[in-house]
Amino acid sequence: MSTKEYITLIIDASKLMEAKSVASQDATDFQLALKFAIDMLSKQLLRNRKSDRYSILIYTPTDVQFVYYNEPVSLSRVREFYDMAIKTHDNAVDSPGDYCILDALAEALQSQIANKFVRSIYIVTNGAGTISDANTDLDKLKNIAESYPVITNLLLLNNEHNAETKSYFENLAAMFDGRLRISDFEAFTSSGPPLKLIGPRCMTDCSLSFIQGGLQGEGIHLNVQVYPAIRAQSQVSGHEFIQDPKTKDVTRVKRSTKYYIKENTDISDEIFVSTRVNNKSSDLENDKEYVKDSEYMYGFKYSQRNVVALLPELEEAATLETSPGINIMGFIDRKHLPVAYLTDEPSYVIPSVKSEAHNKVAFNSLVQALIELQSVSIVRYVQKETDEVQICCALPQRFRVGEKWGYGFVLNRLAMKEDEKIGRFPDLESSGQNALDSTMETFVSAMKLRNDATEPDVLNNIKIGLLESKSTASSPRQNFNFTLEDMLLSSCPATKRYNHYIEKILYSSLNEASLTDFVSQDQFIERYLTGDEKQTLLNLGNVFDVEENLLYTDDHKSANSIEATVKSVFDINFTTQSKPSRKKRKTDTVFGMENNDEFDEYFDIDEILAG
């Protein structure tokens, strides 16, 4: 299936769009429609997908303008579309013409380009104009929508005079067999991003078995597959550029890592570091001899001046021979496994797709038994050949996919000795009995989420049970009846805020001659970004992008004091390592005791260098 997109934006630029149909907005219908189109193009600029294509169609009763360029979207093209829409709207006449919004849809369908694309059309209008299909072949349009195929989205502004247009398109939608969708403009623009159906790749196709006497037994073997359970959202990243303030030339910043050795190497350079403080930087630079990338390899440094190169032979000898698989070593009560021990990103374990029915029955029976016993499996997991051996816990779960239920494990790597550097882990033997656990339990209870009807052994949410890509409603601001699940579906607030400001900068710059001059103005952030907003760049208190009183129960008001207690319990005070005492010289010699009070200790190098 192709992932390239071809999107056509149809904007109603007639004089009827000067009305203000959205009560919560001060902008006119045309300004809202134009901003919607420009925001879609700005998102395309941020995504930087070279294979996608966009076209713009501007409608008035006297003319229908179609513009398409067979090239990726650029800021200059966005500016061109913006200026053309503004000019067309200003020159539009307030009188009936030969065209209606249906003619604009017909032009968009008949102008579909070749090649494989995921095609969609967005029509933004208030529907106040008249509709006539006397000169339109509806059957031909239906065939075009089915043959490509094309999904048409009519975004209707809530105008009091759009009853005729809405009724006509509702009848047309039945003719198009679901390929024409009618949505309220305000509800559509406030909806969250679509949940896209992703087919994850299988990480491991192996067997689930028991370990007997430290070795893999010859008993029960179940064919299973391991899939990733979490897809981490990538952080905001981009290229860096420097602009010359005089010539306005833009140069891209390139970074590279170089390794060097010193031409004159002496052990004193490594021990007496402070002797080089007064050296000139030019002398230090001349002493460096840079190494080419093809002339070095990685290695182990096990002392100050002893390094072993990591040759392929050494790497092969130091690598344990392991085979992919999951081996059950034992079981533990769920209540005796602290959440703090779960590290790394989890994975799903399900029966192999190609396995026989008896394999699935045995697997489901094992999961169901562990759920009833409220127990967790402790397993040895190897993802691929010669990969590291992980000690994990397999949490038994019931999954809901659509209207069906299934069984599986959620695999989490357990904390080991080397993980102590990331935090303090409670003792398994005294779990639930010390002050640390009780304090943490109080904190979790105080932060209990409203409408929380989740069960510890059941996974039932939109994302895991997604059968097709679809949009979800955005988080409401003052609705306590909204489900908790939809509240937590918003994307990373930092990334969302960053993209919001970039889109705001691009839209505001379309009225300026130069983008670089525009962002170089004094107090640019206060004047154009945060001046008219309650939320700012540094306001990260609203983590889930919803009001706090919608998330938590009434007990959350005391969470601040409980949180301070938790921090004090987990706090680790690091002390500065004391300077070791000076070593005494031995005074016993073959000639008897020496009494030399002036040189009974080693010299203090720091005092000598200090003068």
Secondary structure, 3 states (H helix, E strand, C coil): CCCCEEEEEEEECCHHHHCCCCCCCCCCHHHHHHHHHHHHHHHHHHHCCCCCEEEEEEEECCEEEEEECCCCCCHHHHHHHHHHHHHHHHHCCCCCCCCCHHHHHHHHHHCCCCCCCEEEEEEEECCCCCCCCCCCCHHHHHHHHHHCCEEEEEEECCCCCCHHHHHHHHHHHHHCCCCEEEEEHHHHHCCCCCECCCCCCCCEEEEEEEEECCEEEEEEEEEEEEEECCCCCCCCCCCCEEECCCCCCEEECCCCCCEEEECCCCHHHHHCHHHHCCCCHHHHHHCEEEECHHHCCCEEECCCCCEEECCHHHHHHCCCCCCCEEEEEEEEEHHHCCHHHEEEEEEEEEECCCCCHHHHHHHHHHHHHHHHHCEEEEEEEECCCCCCCEEEEEEEEEEEECCEEEEEEEEEEECCHHHHHHCCCCCCCCCCCCHHHHHHHHHHHHCCECCCCCCCCEECCCCCCCCCCECCCCCCCCCCCCCHHHHCCCCCHHHHHHHHHHHHHHHHHCCCCCHHHHHCCCCHHHHHHCCCCCCCCCCCCCCCCCCHHHHECHHHHHHHHHHHHHHHHHCCCCCCCCCCCCCECCCEECCEECCCHHHCECCCHHHHHCC
